[in-house]
Amino acid sequence: MKSLFHFAFNVTDLDEARRFYGGVLGCTEGRSTATWVDFDFFGHQLSLHLGQPFKTELTGHVGDQLVPMPHFGLVLALPDWQVLAERLKQAATAFVLAPQLRFAGQPGEQWTMFFLDPFGNPLELKGFASLDTVYQS
């Protein structure tokens, strides 16, 4: 079964959301009204609604670092992840966790980065050399 996820969350400015999700991340805009806008988030549907963004806390343990919880993101093929990491660097993104390799040489080896959108919503992007290894233990 092939499926897409749909995630709806709050932002405080739709034009700023368009600049970040459309401009920086390169997502295609879909339908919109005066109070929300949809984006094709790498094949998945994000619906950004005007409102107060959700509260997050640095409670997620990633190695010896804490990352924001809750968060959402993507698992990408490594070449696509590298392109997006460079795009975010060029946009002077302030990373919570800069692009880096985790679990080198182990099952689940992955590249990861954490950053916040302009509204404080945390995202994690992971890159794998092979998507077949995402669930390897």
Secondary structure, 3 states (H helix, E strand, C coil): CCCCCEEEEEECCHHHHHHHHHHHCCCEEEEECCCEEEEEECCEEEEEEECCCCCCEEEEEECCEEEEECCEEEEEEHHHHHHHHHHHHHCCCCEEEEEEEECCCCCCCEEEEEEECCCCCEEEEEEECCHHHCCCC
